[in-house]
Amino acid sequence: MTGLFLLFLLSALGLALKVPRRLIWGILAVVCAAFVAAHALFAEPTHPLRAMIGGSLAGWVGLGVVAGVVLTYRWGLAKLRARAAQPEQKAPQGPFSEAELNRYARHILLREVGGPGQKRLKAARVLVVGAGGLGAPVLLYLGAAGVGAIGVIDPDTVSASNLQRQVLYRDADIGKPKVFAAQAALLAQNPFIKIRPYHRAFTPEIAAELLTEYDLVLDGTDNFETRQAVNRACVAAGKPLISGAIAQWEGQLSLYDPAKGAPCLACVFPTAPAPGLAPDCAQAGVMGALPGIIGAMMAAEAIKEIVQAGQSLRGTLLIHDALWAESRRIAIKRAPTCPVCSTAT
């Protein structure tokens, strides 16, 4: 019986009896040490004990060194894995139920989000202005991401022509106010969030009071006047604004935030386009998936802003052409004479 066969036999017997692996490794280490000692103490090559064990002193020492290196590597790797997993396990404890942890697990696994980022999402208060083409995907993804409080303001009702692109709604929602249909859909998707519906238009009269309830605003409305009203309110309140727009095959978005040195919407688009130059979707049409693309980008920018991850679109206008599958980034700057933000900060 050679020494290697004995080691193999001890390993197989330990595994068969379900002996803890640490104990098996300990026994094997003791036996190997005994083999090394036997070779060192009995120098005669023909000694019966050396002949029974087999091998040589250098061979058994080398085997021990290799086994030690492997075991040290495995131990170090286990420690690193335990350290990497620790924040994801500990950070979310407290404000999250087990069901929420399961729901947001893929977010929590992200290094840039983790438990602390998911807590920030749950504590966030976001206002979505417009529950149409852009608002629908924005609301879906913010709700699914676990944004704790979402306000949605829109005066319209669901119509049959909306269903081609506003995937938040169903045929049974036709005729219902969009904000209430959105509330029902989002709570059905995620019961752990709060939805605050405002079935009315966004006007300067209610803007200041409304924005005090929120930390971030997303605007997906389809007319210049409302966009400018939202922009003025956000500048006055010092709140960041993610604004998007779409037409036919092309969309754009940016994060406007003069409080942090970025331009406001009026810096880039100070005046309304000439009549007929920028027709809305009802006049010019829109490819059904385009609002989903731009709306998902807006939601992604909102999530990044809340968890403070990556590079934001402050100072950048992102333009996406779906017809040619091209995206362009244009640097934008504050206008020194902007009537909205030049004296606001």
N, C-alpha and C positions, 0 to 999 in steps of 0.2 A: 504494500500500500504506500504510494508516494505521498509527499506532503500536499501536492496540488489536489490529488483525489480526495484527501481528507478534508481540505478546505471546501471543495465542492460538496462533499457529503454533508458537512456541517451546515452549509448554506441551504441546501435542499431540505434538510430535516427541519431547520428553523422556520423556513417558509411554510412547510407543510403543517407544522404545529402552530402557525400564526404567532410566532414569537416576534415581539417588536423589533423593527429593523435596526434600531440603535443598539439593542442588545446583541443581535447577530453580528453587527460590525464590531462590537466590542470583543466578542468571543474570537472572531477571526483575527483581530489585531493581537490578542494575547497568544494565540496559537502561532502566528507568524513570528512574534517576538521570541517564542520558545524555539522555533526552528533556527532563527538567527543565532540565539544563544548556544544552541547545540553545535552549530557549525563553528562558532568562535571558540568554544571550550574544547572541542575534540578536533584537533588539527589534522590528525591522521586521515587521509582520504579513504582508507579502508575500514574506518571505524564502523561497526554495525549500525549505530544510531544514525550516522550521516548517510549510510547506504540506504536505510529505511526511509529517511526523509527525502532524499534525492536533492538534486540541484547543487548549488554552491553558495558560499557566504555572499559573494557579490550579487548573485542572482536574487537571493531572498531579500537582501537589502534594497536592491533596485525595485523589486516588486512592492516592497513596503513604501518606498518613496513615491512611486506612481499612484498607489492607492491613497496615500496621504494627500497628494495634490488633487486627486479627483474628489475626495471627500471635502477638502477645504473649499474647492470651487463650488460644490453643491451647497455647502453651508452658507457661503457668501451670497450665492444666487438666491437662496431662500430668504435670507435677511433683506436683500434688496427688494424682492417681491413683497415681502411683508411691509416694508417701509413705504413702498409705492402705493399699496392698497390701503394703508392706514387713513390718509386724509379722506378718501371716498367713503370709508366706513363711518368715520367719526363726525365729519363736518355736517351732514344733514340731520343728525339726531336732534330731536327737540321739536322743531316746527313741522316736521313731516311725519305723516302716518306711514305704515308699511305699504299701503296701497299707492301712496304718492311716490315712495322710494322706488317701487317697481315701475311706475309710470315714467318717471324721469331718469331711470337708470342710465340710458344712453347719453343724456346730458351730463350726468354726474361723472361719467367715465372720461369726459373730455377734460384735458388738463387745463384748458382756458376757462372752463365753467366750474366743474367740480361741485362739491357741496356748498361752498360759500356763494358761488355764482347762482346756483339754483335758489338759494335763500333770497338773493337780491331780486331774482325774477318774481318770486312769490310776494315780496314786499313792494314790487313796483306798481305804480299807478299810471296807466297809459290811456290817453284819449285818442280815439280814432274818429276823424272827421270825414264822413262819407262812408256809407255801407254798400257802395256799388261795386264796379268792376275791380278797383284796387282795394277797396275796403274789405271785400269778401275774403280774399286770400290772406290779407294782413290779419284779420280777425281770427281766421282758422289757425294760422301758425302761432300767433301770440297766445291764443287760448290753449293750444296743444302744448306749447312750451312751458305753461304754468305761470304766466303773468298773473299776479294775484287779483288786480282790480283793473278791468277794462271798461272804459266809457265809450259809447258809440252814439254819435249824433247824426241824424239824417231825417229829412222831412218826408221822404218818398215812400211809396208802397211798392211791393214786388209786382212786376209785370211779366208777361210771357216773353217779351224780347230780352229781359234780363238773363234768362236761364241759359242762354248760349255761352255766357262767360262768367256769370256770378254764381260760382259753384257752391256757395254757402246755402243757397235756397233750393227748394223743391217745387214741383208743380202744384202741390197742395198749398204752398205759401202765396200763390198769386192773389193779390188784393190785400194782403196783410202789410202793416207797416214794417219796413225793413228792419228797424231796430229791434222789434219784438220777435220777428222771425229769426234774426241773428242771435238774439239772447237764447231762444229755445234750442237752436242748433248747437251753440257753443257749450251750453250747460249739459246737453246730451252727450257731447264729446268729452267734456272734462267737468265733472261736478265739483272739483276742488277750487274753482275760481269764482270771482264775482263779476257779473256783467251789469253795467248801469246804462239802460237805454234812455235816450233823449229823442223823442219823436218831434223834432222841430228843426228849423234851419239854424245854422251857426250865424249869429249876428253880433255886431259890436256891442249891443246892449247887454248881452249875457256873457260875453267873452271873458271879461276880467274875473267875474265870480266863478265861472266854470273852470278856468284854468288853475285856480288855486287848489283844486282837488287833484291835480295831476302833475307828474314829473316830466313827462315826455309826450309830445303830440305827433301824430302821423296824419297827414292830410292826403286824401285820395279823391278829392272833389273834382268835378269836371267843368268848372267855370272860373274865369280869371278873377272875378270880383270876390268870390268866396275864398279863393286861395290867398288873395292879398289881405282879406280880413283876418284870416287865420294867422298869416305872417305878422301882421301888426300886433295882434294880441300876444303872440309868442314873444316878440321882441319886447313889448311892454312888460311882460311878466318874467322875462329872462329865462324862458323855457326853450330847450332845443326842439327843432321842428324837422321831421323827416317828411319831405314832400315829393310826391311822384305825379307823373302825368303820362297819358298814353294817347295815341291816335293811329288808327289804321294798323301799321306794322311796327311802329316805333314807340319807345317809351324812354323816360328819363327819371332820374331821382337824385337827390342830394340831401345832406344834413345841413340845415341852415342854423347857425348858432352864433350871433354877434357877441354874446356874453363871453365866448371863448375865442374871439378873434376871427371867426369865420363870417362870411357875408350872410345877409338875410336874403330872402326871396326877391325883394324889391331891388337889391343891388344888381341882380342878374337880369331880372325881368321888370324893369321900372314902369313900363306902359303896356296897356292891353294891345294885343295884335290887331292889325287892321281887319275889318269885317271880311270874312271869307278866307282869311289867311290861315287860321287855325280852327277849323270846324270841329265840333264835338262829335262823339261817337254816333249820335243819332243822325247826323248829317253825312259823315264821311265813312262810317263803319269802323269796325275794329276786329282783328283776328282774335278768335275766342281765347286762345291760350296766352296771349300777350299780357292781359291783366294779371294772370297767374304768375308769369315770369317776373314782372316788375313788382307786383305785390309781395311775392316771396322774397325778393331782394330787400324791399322795405322792411319786412319783418326781420330779416337777418340783420340789417343795420340796427334795428331797435334792440334785438337781443344782444348784439355786440356792445351797444351803448350802455345797456343796463348792467351787463356783467363786466364791462370795461376790458374787452378782448379785441385784439387785432388792430387794424388801421381803419378808422372811420372815414366817411365821405365828407367830413368838414373840409371846405375849400375845394371840393371836387364835384363836378357834374358828370354823372355816369349816364351815357346814352347807349341804348341797346336797339339794334336794328334786327328784328326777328326774321325779316324776309331774307337777309343775307347772312344771318347768324354772326353779326359783328357787334362788338362793344367798344366804345371809345370813352376815354376819360379826359375831361377838359378842366384845367385849373381855373378856379374862379376866385375873385378877390372882393373885399368890401369896397363899395363906392364911397369916396370921401364926402360926397355931397348927397348921399342917399337920404331922402326925406323921412325914411322910417327908422333907420338904425344909426345914422351919423351922430345924433345927439342922445341916443338912448343909453350908450355905455361910455 
